[in-house]
Amino acid sequence: MPDLEEGIAAFRRIGFTVTPGGVHPGKGTHNAIAFHQDDYLELLSLRDRDAPAAPGSSEARLAEFLARGGGFRYVAVQSDDLAADVAAMRARGVDVSDVSGGARRTPEGRELSWKAASLGPRNPLPIFFVQHLTPLAERRLQVAGAGDHPNGVLRLDRVYIAVSDLGAVAESYARVLGMPVPKIQRGAVIKADMAVFDLGPGAHSITIKALASPYQSGAAYFRVDLKRSHMMCYRIKEQGKFKQRTVRTEDQFGRAQMRVVDPLMLCVPASKTELLIK
């Protein structure tokens, strides 16, 4: 986020409970957290945009990213043995960094720690890897009412990433994740060819979606401008007895009318350079 306070306000407007997360000791960054049931959304920014950063440092890379407008940057994939996972990735020919330690101190003084590894320039995918050293129960204490959002969000359910060459990119993700290349399938709601990587237990997945596939009627809500090539979808709480209704939408593609049968997800379109929240 170019401005952390503006980012916090933007996510609060769409119903997330966002809490200042604190600073990273020895780094020039600070963050805010929207904690779900067992995962979270992190808003990250520089404390001083004008402060000099060492060339090639994480602060310098973040400054370059923010200078282009900020927005969605990475999906964090959690590991329970990061050193072993990095070794396995390297054995598959993946360009990945060494494991490094990280920490953050919350405004209340609580210290949280983790290990992380990121992909190198030969594998420029929008994911990185983290192993939390602080237990989940303790991490949840950093926010009041963890997982309680006015918009009903429970967890990050899936991430859609639009690409121009589905087959080649699916092979790249398979090599990095150590998974078979999934069968290309046609979306039932998002009328596009896609490859789905299911990440362990639960409903978490990364879906690679072809840009060139045509959209069909009824898919207006999921239409993504080619410049906005990512979509974060959150599972929301059951709404109890829900009265079906017809709604009208308007976006950069025009106006559409659709029938809402049962609200299941909140999807936020984003790109590497712009997060579309109004």
N, C-alpha and C positions, 0 to 999 in steps of 0.2 A: 504494500500500500504506500503510495507517495506520501500520504498524510494519515497516520494511524487513527486519529480522532475522527476524521471524515469517514474512514473505513468502518469504524465501530458504529457510527451513526447510520451508515448505509445498511449494514446488516441488521441493526435493530429495527429499521423501518420495515424490513420484510419478515420480522417476527423471530429473530434469533436473540437469545440471551447471551450477550457478549460481555466478557469481563476482562479488564486490563490484566495482562499476564506477567508483566515485570520486565526486567532487563537480563541480558546475557552477559555475565561477568567476563571482562576482558574483550568484549565485542562492542561494536557501536550500534547494536540493534535492540529493539524492544518489540513486544508483541501483545496481542490480545487473543483470547480463547473463547470459542463457543463449544462447550463440552456437551457431547451427546451421551448416550448410554454407556458406550465403551470406546468411543473414538471422538475426534474433535476436529474443528475447523480452526486453523491458525491464521491470524492476520499479522503480517510481519512488516516492519519498517525500520528505517534508520533514525536514530535519535537526533542526529545532526547531519542533514543532507550536505552541508558545506564542509564538513570535517574531512581532511585528507584520508584516503584509504590506501593501504599498501597494494601495489599492482598484483593482480591475480588472487587477492584475498577474497573471502566470502563477502566482506563488506563492499569491495570494489565491484564484484559481480552483481550484487544486489543493487548498487548505485546505478550501474549500467542498465539493469532491468527497469528500475523505477524511472530512469530518464526517458525510457521509451513509453512510459505511461502506467507501468505496473499491471496488475491483474492476476489471473490464475497463473501459478508458476509450477507447482509440483503436487503429485499425489505421493504421500508417504506410505510405503509398504513395510509393515511391521515384521520383524524377525525375532526368533527366540534364541538364535545363535548366529550373530552377524559375522563373526570371524569365519565360521564354517561356510556360510552362504557366500561370502566374498571369494573364498578359495574355490568354491564350486563354480561361481560365475567365471572366474579367471580360467579355470580348466575348460570352460565352454568357449573361450575366446572373447569374453566380454571385457570391455574397457571400463574398469571400475576402480575407484580410489581405495586407499588404505582405510581401515576403520579408525575413526577419530572420536574423541570424547567430547561431550557437550554438557552444558548445565545452564540453568536459569533460576534466578531468585525471584519469587513472587513478591508483590507489594507487602504481604504479611511476613516476609522473611523466610518462607519455606523454600528449601533448596531441592530442585528437581534435576535429575541427571539421566543421560542416555548415551548411546553410541550411534554413530551414523556413518554411512558411506554413500557416495554419489557416483553417477555414471560419468565416464569420460567423453571426449569429443567424438570418438568413433561410434558411440551409442547415445546419441542426443535425444533420449526419450524424457518426457516430463514426469519422471518418477525418481525417488531416492529411497534409501532403506534406513530403518531405524530400529534399534533395540532399546527399549525403555529399561532403565535400571531401577527406577522408582516404581513400586507396585501400583497397579491401577487404582486400588482403593485409596491410596495416599494421593495419587494425582487428582482424583475426583474432589478431594478436599480443598483444592485451590479455588473452586468456585462454589457459590451458594446455590443449591438446587441444581446440581449437575444433571443434565439431560431433560430439564424442564424448560421448553421453549414455547412462547405463545403461538407459534405457527404449527406446533404439534410434532416437530421433527424428532425422531428417535435415534437415527443413525445414518451415516453415509451408506447408501445402498449400492450405488453403482456410479461409475464415471464413463461418460461417452466421449470419445476422442475421434474427431473427423480427420481423415487422411486422404491423400490423393491416390496412393497405391496400396490398396488393402492387403494384397497378398504379400508384398515385400515387407510391409510394416508388421504384419502379423508374425512373420518369421523372426523379425528382430525382437519383438516382445517375447516370443516363445523362447528364444535363446537367452535373453536376460532373465526371465522368470523361471527358467528350467522346466517348462511345461511343453506338452505337445502342441503343435500348431492346430488350433481348433478348426472344425469344419465351418466353412463360410455358410451363413444362414441368412434368410430374408426376414427382416423385422416384421412383426405382426402389427405394431402400432406405428413405429418409425419405419416407413417404407423404404428401407435401404439395406444393402448387403452389409453384413457385419460379422466380426469374429469376437467371441466372448471368452474371456479368461476368468474363471471362477477361482477366487483366492481363498482357499481354505474353508473352514466351517462358517455357516451364516450366509448372508445374502450378498457379501461384498464381491464386486466384480469390476473388471476393466473391459469396456466394450470398444473395439476399434471399428469405426463406421466409415464407409466409403462416401466421399463427398459427392461423387458424380451421379449417385442413384437418384432417380426422380421421386418426388414426393407425390402422394396420392391424397385424395380428399379425406378429411377427417384427421389428418396429421398436423394440422396447423400449429398446435401447441408446441410440437417438437421440431418445427422448422428451425434450422440454424444457418445464419448468414455465413458464407464461406470465410469471412474474416473473423468469425467468432466460432472457433473450431472445437470448443470444449463445452460439456454440459455436466454439472454436478447434480446428481439426483439423490434426495434424502427421503428415507422412509418416514412417514408421519404416523401419529397415533390414530387408532381406530376412532371414528367420529360418532359411533353409536348409530342410532337410527338416522339415516341420511335421506333426505328427500331429493330425488333426481330432479335436475333442472337443466334448462338450456341456457348457455352463456354465449356471449359474443366477445371475440378477441380482435385486437388490432395490433399489428406489428409491422416490421419493414417489408413484409410480403403482401400486406393488405389486410382486409377484414375477413373474418370467418365466423361461422356459427357451429357449435357442437353441443352434444349432450353429455353432461357429467353424470355418470352412473354411480361412481364410488370414488372419493378422493383417496389416493394411495401415496402419492409422492409430491414433493416440491422440487422442481427442477430449475436451476439457475444457469442461464447461458453465460459463457465467458470466453475470453481469448487470452493469448499470451500477453496482450497489450491493453486490454480493456475489459473491465468487469461491468456488465450491464445491469446495474441496480439503480432504480429511480425511486 
